[in-house]
Amino acid sequence: MTERISQPKNAVVVDSYAEFDRYVSAFSEGHLNLLIVIGRAGTSKSQSVRKAVGDSVCWIEGNASAFGIYCDLYRHRDQLVVIDDVDSLYSNKAAVRLLKCLCQTDERKSVAWHTNAVGQSDEDIPTSFETTSRVCIIANDWKSLSQNTAAVEDRGHTVVFDPTPEEVHRKVAEWFDDQEVFDWFADFLHMIPNVSMRQYVRASELKKAGIDWVKTVLTDEIPEKAMLVAKLKADPHFREERDRVKAFAEQGGGGKTTWYKWSKRVTSPMAKSLRIDLAEVQGRGSNVPGPTRLRVVRELAG
């Protein structure tokens, strides 16, 4: 079943990386005062924004406290601000009020913190300051829990990034290095709900470890014969189709006719166009060492 993303009423749904990049570029170039990006995990939302904004940015993520956010905003005043999946953003009233001030439509915004926490800081943090910072909020889900949160929505541009499986697959081709796993995804992409870049990485890691990775990608909703076809097509020990047909029969799948019927049914009609030569796309070879390259791959997968 396809995951449904909670979204504000006036959100714009974007299903391609090209269109998504246009919104992100508009923010990084200073055209958008507030950009709210909502989308499922593993689609490279954060990495796309990082690539666009560069290093001169205030990046807030994780379990940042409301006061911690206030201090970061002061230290990086007048810079672009990206708030990436901060859990306290909705549940903490102080964080929501802070966000409401920061996302004013005025060119210069006044941000304040009137509690004893300011005086207890080791730094010389004032109780209020002005900033021209523009804001991008990245979230896997958007919770409209209060009038303040709703007010924030009205002050910016909300984009629900929901790339098609084909879009995700082609994006993965820019950095993935396991051709066999990649081609398998091309064949069975239409059977994978909410496809994620992380699934490609996990599948490749499990394959290298000699562990059955197909069942980690396909769900229990897949018919038994379809699952068997998918596993046999992923098994590198079978070099010819007749060997897979034989194994299919031996494992209770049925005869040759049944194999071809299910093979045709489960293979994506777009499989041919989705089979991409990874080395050709990325350039032959890589100067990035193995462990470092793996870290980069994981970052790109979100």
C-alpha positions in Angstrom: 0.0 0.0 0.0 1.3 3.5 -0.9 2.1 5.6 2.1 0.0 8.7 2.5 1.8 11.9 3.5 0.0 14.4 5.7 0.1 17.8 4.0 -1.4 21.3 4.2 -4.4 22.0 2.0 -2.5 24.5 -0.3 0.5 22.4 -0.9 1.9 21.9 -4.4 2.7 18.2 -5.2 6.0 17.8 -7.2 6.8 14.4 -8.6 10.1 15.1 -10.5 13.6 16.0 -9.3 13.9 18.7 -12.0 10.8 20.6 -10.7 11.9 20.0 -7.1 15.3 21.5 -7.8 13.7 24.6 -9.3 12.0 25.3 -6.0 15.1 24.6 -4.0 17.2 26.8 -6.3 14.6 29.6 -5.9 15.1 29.4 -2.2 18.9 29.3 -2.3 18.9 32.3 -4.6 16.8 34.3 -2.1 13.5 34.4 -4.0 11.5 32.5 -1.4 11.1 33.7 2.1 9.8 30.4 3.4 9.9 27.0 1.7 8.3 24.0 3.4 9.4 20.6 1.9 7.4 17.5 2.9 8.1 14.1 1.6 8.8 10.5 2.5 12.2 9.4 3.7 14.9 8.2 1.3 14.2 10.5 -1.6 17.3 12.7 -1.1 15.3 15.8 0.0 18.0 17.0 2.4 20.9 16.3 0.1 19.2 18.2 -2.7 18.8 21.2 -0.4 22.4 20.9 0.9 23.7 20.9 -2.7 21.8 24.0 -3.5 22.5 26.1 -0.4 26.2 25.3 0.0 28.1 25.9 3.2 27.0 29.4 4.2 23.9 28.2 5.9 22.5 27.6 9.4 21.5 23.9 9.3 19.4 22.8 12.3 18.5 19.1 12.7 17.9 16.3 15.1 16.6 16.9 18.7 17.4 20.6 18.8 15.7 22.5 21.7 13.8 25.7 21.1 16.4 27.7 22.9 19.2 25.9 21.0 17.4 26.9 17.8 17.2 30.5 19.0 21.0 30.6 19.7 21.8 29.1 16.3 19.6 31.7 14.6 21.4 34.5 16.4 24.9 33.1 15.5 23.8 32.7 11.8 21.6 35.8 11.5 21.0 37.0 8.0 22.1 33.6 6.6 19.8 31.0 5.0 18.3 28.7 7.6 17.4 25.1 7.0 15.4 23.2 9.7 15.7 19.5 8.9 13.2 17.1 10.5 13.4 18.7 14.0 11.1 16.7 16.3 10.4 19.5 18.7 9.2 21.8 15.9 5.5 21.0 16.4 5.2 19.7 20.0 7.1 22.6 21.7 5.1 25.8 22.0 8.2 27.9 22.3 9.7 26.4 19.1 6.5 27.1 17.2 6.3 30.7 18.4 10.0 31.1 17.4 9.3 29.7 14.0 6.3 32.1 13.6 8.5 35.1 14.3 11.3 33.8 12.0 8.9 33.3 9.1 7.4 36.7 9.1 6.9 38.1 5.6 8.8 41.3 6.4 12.3 41.7 5.0 13.7 42.2 8.5 12.2 39.9 11.2 12.4 40.4 14.9 13.2 37.3 16.9 13.0 37.3 20.8 13.5 35.0 23.7 12.4 36.4 27.1 13.4 33.8 29.7 16.3 33.3 32.1 17.9 30.8 29.7 19.5 33.7 27.8 21.4 34.9 30.8 22.6 31.4 31.6 24.3 31.0 28.3 28.1 31.2 28.1 27.8 33.3 25.0 26.6 36.9 24.8 23.1 36.0 23.4 20.7 38.9 23.5 17.0 38.6 24.4 16.1 39.8 20.9 17.7 40.5 17.5 16.7 41.2 13.9 17.6 39.0 10.9 16.9 38.8 7.2 17.2 35.0 7.2 15.1 33.0 4.8 13.9 29.6 6.0 13.5 26.1 4.5 11.7 23.5 6.6 12.2 19.8 5.6 9.9 17.2 7.1 8.8 13.7 6.4 5.4 14.6 7.6 3.6 17.9 8.5 1.5 18.2 11.6 -0.9 21.2 11.7 -1.3 21.1 15.5 -2.0 24.7 16.3 -3.1 28.1 14.9 0.6 29.2 15.0 1.7 26.3 12.9 -1.1 27.0 10.4 0.0 30.6 10.3 3.5 29.5 9.3 2.0 27.5 6.4 0.3 30.6 5.1 3.5 32.6 5.0 5.4 30.3 2.7 5.5 27.9 -0.2 4.7 24.3 0.7 5.9 21.6 -1.6 5.0 17.9 -1.2 7.9 16.1 -2.9 6.5 12.7 -4.1 8.8 11.5 -6.9 7.7 8.6 -9.0 9.5 5.3 -8.7 11.0 5.9 -12.1 12.3 9.3 -10.9 13.9 7.8 -7.8 15.5 5.0 -9.9 17.0 7.4 -12.4 18.3 9.5 -9.6 19.9 6.5 -7.9 21.8 5.9 -11.2 23.9 9.0 -10.5 25.7 7.4 -7.6 24.8 3.7 -7.1 27.5 1.2 -8.0 25.8 -2.2 -7.9 24.7 -2.9 -11.5 23.1 -6.2 -10.7 20.9 -4.9 -7.9 20.1 -1.8 -9.9 18.9 -3.8 -12.9 16.8 -6.0 -10.6 15.1 -2.8 -9.3 14.4 -1.8 -12.9 12.6 -5.1 -13.5 10.5 -5.0 -10.3 10.1 -1.3 -9.6 6.3 -1.3 -10.1 6.0 -3.9 -7.3 7.8 -1.9 -4.7 5.5 0.5 -2.7 7.1 3.8 -1.7 10.5 3.0 -3.2 13.4 4.5 -1.3 17.0 5.1 -2.2 17.8 3.4 1.1 16.4 0.2 -0.2 19.0 0.1 -3.0 21.8 0.6 -0.4 20.4 -2.1 2.0 19.9 -4.5 -0.8 23.5 -4.1 -2.1 24.9 -4.5 1.4 22.9 -7.7 2.1 23.8 -9.1 -1.3 27.5 -8.7 -0.5 26.9 -10.4 2.8 25.3 -13.4 1.1 21.9 -12.7 2.7 18.5 -13.0 0.9 17.9 -9.3 0.1 14.8 -9.6 -2.2 12.4 -10.3 0.7 13.6 -7.1 2.4 12.5 -5.0 -0.6 9.2 -6.8 -1.6 6.4 -6.9 0.8 4.3 -9.9 2.1 1.5 -8.6 -0.2 3.3 -10.0 -3.2 1.9 -13.3 -4.5 4.1 -16.3 -3.7 4.9 -17.2 -7.3 5.8 -13.5 -8.0 8.2 -13.5 -5.0 9.8 -16.7 -6.3 10.3 -15.3 -9.8 11.9 -12.2 -8.3 14.3 -14.2 -6.1 15.4 -16.4 -9.0 16.0 -13.5 -11.2 18.1 -11.9 -8.5 20.2 -15.1 -8.0 23.6 -14.7 -9.8 24.1 -18.4 -9.9 21.6 -18.8 -12.7 23.3 -17.7 -15.9 20.6 -18.9 -18.3 16.8 -18.6 -18.3 16.3 -22.4 -18.6 18.2 -22.8 -15.3 15.8 -20.4 -13.6 12.8 -22.3 -15.1 14.2 -25.5 -13.7 14.7 -24.1 -10.3 11.2 -22.5 -10.4 9.7 -26.0 -11.0 11.8 -27.6 -8.3 10.7 -25.1 -5.7 7.0 -25.7 -6.5 6.4 -22.8 -8.7 5.1 -24.8 -11.7 6.2 -25.6 -15.2 7.7 -23.5 -18.0 4.4 -21.9 -19.0 3.7 -20.8 -15.5 7.3 -19.4 -15.2 6.9 -17.2 -18.3 3.4 -16.1 -17.3 4.6 -14.8 -13.9 7.9 -13.5 -15.3 6.0 -11.4 -17.8 3.5 -10.3 -15.2 6.0 -9.2 -12.6 8.5 -7.5 -14.9 7.9 -3.8 -15.2 6.7 -2.7 -18.7 9.3 0.1 -18.4 12.1 -2.2 -17.4 14.0 -1.8 -20.7 14.2 2.0 -20.4 15.1 1.8 -16.7 18.1 -0.5 -17.3 20.9 2.1 -17.3 24.6 1.5 -17.5 25.8 3.0 -14.2 29.5 3.3 -15.3 28.4 5.2 -18.3 26.3 7.6 -16.3 28.8 8.2 -13.6 32.0 8.1 -15.7 34.4 5.1 -15.7 36.0 4.4 -12.4 36.1 6.4 -9.2 38.9 8.1 -7.3 36.9 7.9 -4.0 38.2 5.2 -1.6 35.9 2.4 -0.6 34.9 3.4 2.9 34.6 7.0 2.0 32.5 6.2 -1.0 30.2 4.1 1.1 29.7 7.0 3.5 28.9 9.3 0.5 26.4 6.8 -0.9 24.6 6.6 2.4 24.4 10.3 2.6 23.0 10.5 -0.9 20.4 7.9 -0.1 19.1 10.2 2.7 
